[in-house]
Amino acid sequence: MKPFFSALFRSKAGLFGWIILIVFVAVAIAAPWLGLPNPIRGSLTARLAPPTWTGLFSPGPHPFGTDQLGRDILSRIVFGSRTTLLIACGAVVLGGIVGVTLGIIAGYFRGFVDSLLMRLVDIQLALPLMLLALLVVAAVGPSTTNLVIVLALTSWIRYARIVRGQVLAVREREFVLSAKAIGASTARIMFSHILPNILTPALVVATLELARVIIMDAALSFIGLGVQPPAPSWGRMLADGRTYISGAWWIVTFPGLAIVLTVLSVNLVGDWLRDYFDPRQRSVR
């Protein structure tokens, strides 16, 4: 672990990304115990209250102000982070499992199986992923489970392409040939010998996919096909506040900043992990 932390502290961008990401995850986990107001219950007497630190009149302690229904913005951002991160992480994990498995199968067996799976990848890449997500969500209906499945459907292809290329390089190495020589089963070779050697690029892809999925989740929520009200979500908060942006800027500003900071931190962590695991990149060592 010492080289890990030593490399991390040498990279200001990587360190910043890790800190922001850890803070968001910790706040999301601890949300019920932070003593924040109910994110669903509002008060019309406190509607459109500005943040308390602006010096303007604000009934009650609302550091980020309230929305058009008098709901606390900070509370909705914090509880919305739970939903956003749950959906994003679930989609990345599910998409990763499917994509890595299909990538290993394609790279190991090659031939017809490889051609079939890669043509499937090419077909899906030819479709706009956002349009595909819209069509599927509109057909099956918006829910947390459906969002995870739909977003995973748009992310597995990147894992499959990257992992396939890695497997093609690994499958002819000595330890794989030795496993074949001693009679190891195909499943054992793929998942006990090949899989551990291709997990690093898959991990880097996962971090970059996490950022993309967060943005797609926010976009779907913005147009009403994401998490349904009254449950808080960052994209829905942006949609609700767009008509008040001229007079109540805080309604869209703080959820927008939450999305920007989360995506930025995930991208920085992904870039740092790519450099850390790449032996040719010595600048972070």
N, C-alpha and C positions, 0 to 999 in steps of 0.2 A: 504493500500500500504506500510505502514511502515514496517510490518513484512517481506514483500517481499524484500525490499531493504536491510533490516537488515540481512536477510539470505543470500542475494546475496553478500554483502560485506564481509561476513565471509568465503565465498568459493572463493579462488583465481582462481581455474580452471573455475568455473562457470562465474565469473566476466570477465576473459580473453575471454571466449567464447562469451559472450554477446557483449563485446566491438568490437571484430573482426567482428562478424556478423553484428552489427549495422553499422560499417564503410563500409563494403562491400555493404550493402543495400543502405546506403546513397549515396555512390559514384555511384552506378548503377542508382539511380533515378536522380542524378544531373549531369550525364555524358554530356548531351548536353550543359550545361552551364559552364563547367569547362575550356573551351578554348583549348581543346586538338585538335591535327591535325585530319583531316578526316581519319578514320580507314580503309577506302577502297582505297583511292587515295595514290599511291606510287610515288617514284622517283628513277629511275635507278642509278642516280648519288649518291644516298645515300643508296644504297642497302648494306646489311650486315654491317651497321655501328655499332660499339660497343657502349655500354652505355657511356655517356659523363663522368661519374665519374671514369671510369677506367683509365683516363689520356691518352688514345689512341685517335688518330684523329677520330673525329665524326662530319660530316657536319650537323649542325643544332642542336637544343636542343632535344636530344633523351635520356632521363634518362635511359630507358631500351633498347636502341638500336633500330635497324630496322631489318626487315626480308629480305628475298631474293628478294622481289619486292620493297624494300625501304619504306615499310609501318611502321609507328611508333608502336612499341610493346606495350608501355604503353597505347596508345589510343585503340588499339585492345583488350587489356585485359579489360579495363574499359567498352567499349561498348559490348564486349563479355559477361561481367558479367550480363548485362541487359537481353540478350538472355537466358543465362544459368539459371538465377534465375527465369525468367518468365516461362520457360518450367518446371523447377523443382517445383515451387510453384503451377503452374496450374495442374501438374500431381498429386501432393500430395493432393490438395484440391479435385480434381475430384475423385481420388482413395479413399480418406477419406469419401466423401459423399456416394459413392457406397458401400464401405466396412462397414461403420457404419450402414447404412440402412439395408443391408442384415444381418449383425450381430444381430441387434435388432430383425428383423423378425425371424431369426433362433432361437434365445434364448427365445423369447416370445412364439412362437407357438409350438416349439419343435416338436416331432413326425416326420411325413413324411417330412414336410417342412425343419426341422432342418437337417435330414439325407440327403436330396437332396442337400441342399446348402453346407453342410460340405463335401460331397463326391466331389462336384465340386471344393471346395478348395483343397482337397487332390489331385485331378487330376492335378490341375495347379501347386501345389507344387512339383509334381513328374517331371514336365518339367523344364529344365534349363531356368530360366527367361531371361537370355541374349539371348539364342537361340530363345525363343518365340518372343522377341522384334525384333531380326534380321529378322525372317520370316515375321512378320507382316509389318515392315517398308519396307522390300524389295517388298512386295506384293502391298501395297497401295502407296508407294512412300514417300520420306522424305520431310517433311514440318513441320513448327512449330506446327500446329494443330494436325497433325498425330503423332508427337512425344509426345505431351501431352497425347493424347488418349492411345498410345502404352505404355508409361511409367505408366500411371494410371492403365492400364490392369495388370501390373506386381506388383502393390502395394496394391490393394484393399484387397487381401487375408489376409494380416496381421491384418488389421483393423477388418475384419470379425471374425477372430478367437479370438482376444482379447476381442472385444465387446460382442460376444456371451457368453463367459465365465462370463463376468461382469453381463450381463442381467440375466443369470441363477441364479445368487446370489441375484439380486435386485428384481426380479419379485415376490418373495414370501414375501417381506417386508411389514410392516403394511400400509405404505402410498399407495402402489400399491393396496393392498387388499381393502383399504377404497375407492379408486377411483372406483374399480369394484363394490363395494357395493352400491355406489350412482348412478350407471348407466352410468359412463363415457364411451365414445366410445373407441374402441381398438386403433384407431389412436391417440386419446388424451392421453391415458395411455402410449403408447410407446414413443411419441415424446414430451409430456409435463411433464410427471412424471419420466419415466425411462431415457430418453436421458440426461437430465442435470446431472444425477448421474453417468454417465459412460463417460463423456466427458474428465475427467482428464487422464485416461489411453490412450484414443484415441489421446489426444494432445501429450503425450510423444511418442507414436508410430509415429505420424506425423513428429516430429523432427528427429527421427532416419531414417524414410523413405526419408526425404528430402536429407540427406547425401547420401543415396544409389542411389537415382534418379540422383543426380548431377554426380556421378561417371558413371552411366549407360549412361547418356546423353553425357558425354565426350568420353566414349568408342565408342558409335555409331558415333559421329562426327569424331573420329580418323580413323574409317574405311570407312568414306565417306557416312554414312547413317544418319547423323545428319543434322544440319543446313547447307545449301548449300552455297558455295562461291558465291559472295565475302563477304557475311555477316560474321563478326568475331565470332568465338566460340573457347573456350579454347581447346577442343579436336581437332578441325581442326588445330589450331596453333601448337599443338604438332605433328600432322601428317606432316604438311608442313615443320617443322624444323628438323625432325629426320635425314634427309640426310645431314644436316649442323651441326650436334651436335659437331663434333670434332673441327671445326673451328669457329663456331658461336654459342657458348653454350647458349647465352642469349635468343635465339629464343624459346627454349623449357624450359629453367630454370624458367623463370618468369611466363608463363602460368601454369606450373606444380606447382609452389609455390602457385599460386592463387587457384588452385583446392585443394591442401593439406590444406591450411589455412581455406578455406571455409568449407570443410568437417570436419576438426578438430573442428572448432568453433561450427558447428551445433551439432556434437556429444557431445561436452562439455555442450552445452545448454540443450540437451536432457537428459544427465545424471543428470544435476543439477535439472531440472524440475521433474525428477523421484524421486529424494531424497526429494525435497521440498514438493511435494504433498503426499509423503508416511509418514503417522504418525509414523511409526516405526523408521524412520530415523531422529534422533534428532540432528545429527551433524551439519546440516545447519540451524537449528532453532535459 
